[in-house]
Amino acid sequence: MSGDRLRVVVVDDHTVMRAGVIALLDGEEGIEIVGEAGDGRAALDLVARHDPDVALVDLRMPKLDGVATTTEIVARHPRTRVLILTTYDTDADIERGVEAGAIGYLLKDTTREQLAEAIRSAARGETVLAPRVAEKLVARLRRPVQEPLTARETDVLSAVADGLTNAEIGRRLVISEATVKTHLLRLFAKLDVNDRTRAVVVAMERGLLRRP
């Protein structure tokens, strides 16, 4: 910390969003923006150069995404607290951000007052979560342990996500159509869903199925 001012860097690949965050915090007592970056690689250089108290980091960025950037900052510069600031609030995104070592997870609809207070709290080492994010984490902890999908069930679900029929999935995976149906019934039960579309949505939310 420089004197009694918190040194902050803003990392986001959208120029307008970076400018908006900086303008939002401009003049905020006790907070000083010391740099900005548009990708993860540049963010690591920025943190190494300025040694900020807090880094506001977006999740989806080129070269190095927010999760990898957070992991590197936490490992190389443990004094710098990372606050994820993003529009994404799926269970998988939240879990990845927290596991990477972020001290907080905020959404971009946060107000100026909320953002400033979150920065101050993060600098003190306090966990900061947007209300919607906190609700999702609590709900996730209350869920019973989920039985994982098998490799073959994941293959079937990936084919469903590609829009294939049962017959087409059977041809792709070289299994019978009846076997495809059996796999679908099992993964429906594991995901607690009743149809193919919902199965894909839930699997993606839980990070069980990644799409390009």
MOPE-V186080 format. One record per residue. RES is the residue in one letter. PSI is psi in whole degrees, 0 to 359 (999 if undefined). Layout:
RES,PSI + RES,PSI
This chain:
M,136 + S,106 + G,234 + D,19 + R,136 + L,128 + R,126 + V,140 + V,148 + V,124 + V,113 + D,138 + D,351 + H,115 + T,316 + V,320 + M,317 + R,313 + A,323 + G,317 + V,317 + I,317 + A,323 + L,322 + L,354 + D,127 + G,358 + E,124 + E,129 + G,5 + I,131 + E,124 + I,117 + V,356 + G,165 + E,153 + A,152 + G,0 + D,169 + G,320 + R,314 + A,328 + A,320 + L,319 + D,320 + L,314 + V,319 + A,325 + R,320 + H,345 + D,59 + P,161 + D,322 + V,139 + A,122 + L,117 + V,130 + D,161 + L,311 + R,108 + M,157 + P,165 + K,309 + L,119 + D,176 + G,325 + V,311 + A,321 + T,316 + T,314 + T,316 + E,317 + I,314 + V,321 + A,319 + R,329 + H,69 + P,341 + R,332 + T,123 + R,135 + V,127 + L,116 + I,131 + L,106 + T,173 + T,351 + Y,128 + D,30 + T,158 + D,317 + A,316 + D,314 + I,314 + E,317 + R,320 + G,316 + V,317 + E,332 + A,344 + G,6 + A,138 + I,346 + G,163 + Y,109 + L,155 + L,156 + K,1 + D,10 + T,150 + T,168 + R,313 + E,318 + Q,319 + L,315 + A,316 + E,325 + A,320 + I,315 + R,318 + S,317 + A,319 + A,333 + R,358 + G,16 + E,138 + T,136 + V,122 + L,136 + A,146 + P,317 + R,324 + V,316 + A,318 + E,318 + K,320 + L,318 + V,316 + A,322 + R,319 + L,331 + R,345 + R,146 + P,156 + V,130 + Q,136 + E,128 + P,154 + L,145 + T,168 + A,320 + R,322 + E,323 + T,320 + D,317 + V,315 + L,324 + S,321 + A,323 + V,316 + A,332 + D,357 + G,16 + L,148 + T,172 + N,319 + A,318 + E,323 + I,318 + G,317 + R,319 + R,316 + L,359 + V,52 + I,164 + S,160 + E,326 + A,323 + T,323 + V,314 + K,321 + T,315 + H,319 + L,316 + L,320 + R,317 + L,330 + F,316 + A,318 + K,325 + L,355 + D,50 + V,170 + N,357 + D,167 + R,317 + T,314 + R,325 + A,317 + V,315 + V,311 + V,318 + A,322 + M,321 + E,325 + R,0 + G,17 + L,343 + L,122 + R,134 + R,146 + P,999
